[in-house]
Amino acid sequence: MNYRFVHLNSSGAATRAEDWTCASDVEAIERASQEPRSFGAELWRDNQRLSILTGPLGAERAQE
């Protein structure tokens, strides 16, 4: 299956994307959880967003 991992900036806008092929949603989500990200990221399969991931800097801003 084809997935897109989208890196987000501090405003929540996409800064870059990586296209992946994974065997399942579970595998893609597992891989996404291991990817480095500063502010956050989203994981998409086609036009369906599967996951929103926070980053360490995004989590700090949320606590302010």
C-alpha positions as CSV (number, residue, x, y, z in Angstrom):
1,M,0.0,0.0,0.0
2,N,1.1,3.6,-0.7
3,Y,1.5,6.1,2.1
4,R,2.7,9.7,2.5
5,F,4.5,10.9,5.6
6,V,4.2,14.8,5.8
7,H,6.5,16.8,8.0
8,L,4.9,19.9,9.6
9,N,6.3,23.2,10.7
10,S,5.5,25.2,13.9
11,S,2.4,26.6,12.2
12,G,1.2,23.1,11.2
13,A,1.9,23.7,7.5
14,A,3.5,20.9,5.4
15,T,7.2,21.4,4.8
16,R,8.1,18.2,3.0
17,A,6.7,14.8,2.3
18,E,8.0,11.3,1.9
19,D,6.2,8.5,-0.1
20,W,6.4,5.1,1.4
21,T,5.2,1.6,0.5
22,C,4.2,-0.5,3.5
23,A,2.4,-3.8,3.8
24,S,-0.4,-2.5,6.1
25,D,-1.7,0.6,8.0
26,V,-0.2,-0.9,11.2
27,E,3.3,-1.1,9.6
28,A,3.0,2.4,8.2
29,I,1.9,3.9,11.6
30,E,4.7,2.0,13.4
31,R,7.2,3.4,10.9
32,A,5.8,6.9,11.2
33,S,6.1,6.7,15.0
34,Q,9.9,6.1,14.7
35,E,10.5,9.0,12.2
36,P,12.2,12.1,13.6
37,R,10.0,15.2,13.5
38,S,10.5,18.6,15.1
39,F,7.0,19.9,15.3
40,G,4.8,17.1,14.1
41,A,3.7,15.1,11.1
42,E,0.8,13.4,9.4
43,L,0.5,10.0,7.8
44,W,-1.8,9.6,4.8
45,R,-3.1,6.7,2.7
46,D,-4.5,8.1,-0.5
47,N,-6.9,10.9,0.7
48,Q,-7.4,9.5,4.2
49,R,-5.3,10.8,7.1
50,L,-4.4,7.9,9.3
51,S,-2.4,9.6,12.1
52,I,-1.3,12.9,13.4
53,L,2.0,12.8,15.3
54,T,3.3,15.5,17.6
55,G,7.0,16.3,17.7
56,P,9.1,17.3,20.7
57,L,9.0,21.0,19.8
58,G,5.3,20.9,19.1
59,A,4.6,19.3,22.5
60,E,6.6,22.0,24.2
61,R,4.5,24.7,22.5
62,A,1.2,23.0,23.5
63,Q,2.2,23.2,27.2
64,E,2.9,26.9,27.1
